Amino acid sequence: MSNKRRYTKKYCKYCEAKIKMIDYKDLSLLKHTLSERYKIMPRRLTGNCKKHQEMVEKAIKRARQAAFIPYIVDRKRVIDNPFKALEE
């Protein structure tokens, strides 16, 4: 018999923090669900529940439309920390 690896269960950080609404202007919440190329990470990687993942998707799409988050990142000019300019 092959030994199966046991992974720890991922929990939704929004449920743990009891967040009811995810705002598109709050980039500190959204940056954990974006990859380094600004792609939306799936639930299986982030551990979000379905309800909060849908809220995150809507918020990211709204933030892209409001130009808080870029749609695409050039492969040749990948930025280390894209939110650094917003924090200053």
N, C-alpha and C positions, 0 to 999 in steps of 0.2 A: 504494500500500500504506500502510496505517495503521501508525504506529509504536506498538508495544506498550510499556507501561511495565514496567520491570524492577524488581521489589521485592526487597529483601534477604530471604533466607530467615530465618524466625524459628526460634530454637532453644529447646528446652525448658530452662528455667533449673534445673529440678530434676535433670535428667540431667547438666548441666554441674557442679552442686554435688555430684553423686553421692549424692543423698538417696534412701534406700530406703523410708522410711516417713514419711508426712505426718501429724502429730499434730493433732487437732482443738483442742488447747489452745495450740498455737503460732500465735498470731494474726498475727505478723509475716510468716510464710510465706503465710498465707491472704489477707491484705489486698490483695495484688497481683492476685488473680484475682477480686476483687469490684468491681462498679461502685460509683458514688457512692450508688446506691439499694440496695445490698447484693444485687444480682443476680449470679449466677454468670456470668462472662464465658466465651464459647465458645473453643474451641481455636484457631480461625482468628485470633482477636485476641490471645490470650496466647502462642501458639506452643508450648503444652504438648504432649507426646506423649500418646497415648491412655491409656497406663498411669497416668501421673501425673495426667492430667485426671480419671480415674475416682477416684483417691485424693483429689484435691482436692474433688470433689463430695461424696464420703462424709464427709470431714472437715468441710466447711462445713455439711452437713446435721446432723451430730452436734453441732457448735458451736451451731447454731441451737436444737437441742433442749435443750442444756445452758445456754442463755441467754447465751452469750458474744457471739453475733452476733444482731441482731434479724431477724425474718422480713421485715418491711416497714418502710418509712420514709414518713412523711407527706409529701405533696408540698409542703405549705406550710411545713413545718419541716425542710428539708434541712440536715443537719449538715455542716460543712466537713470536719472530720477526726473521724470517729466513734471512732477508736482512741486519740484523745488522752486520754480519760477512763481508758482501760485502762492507759496507760503511766504515769500518775501514781501 
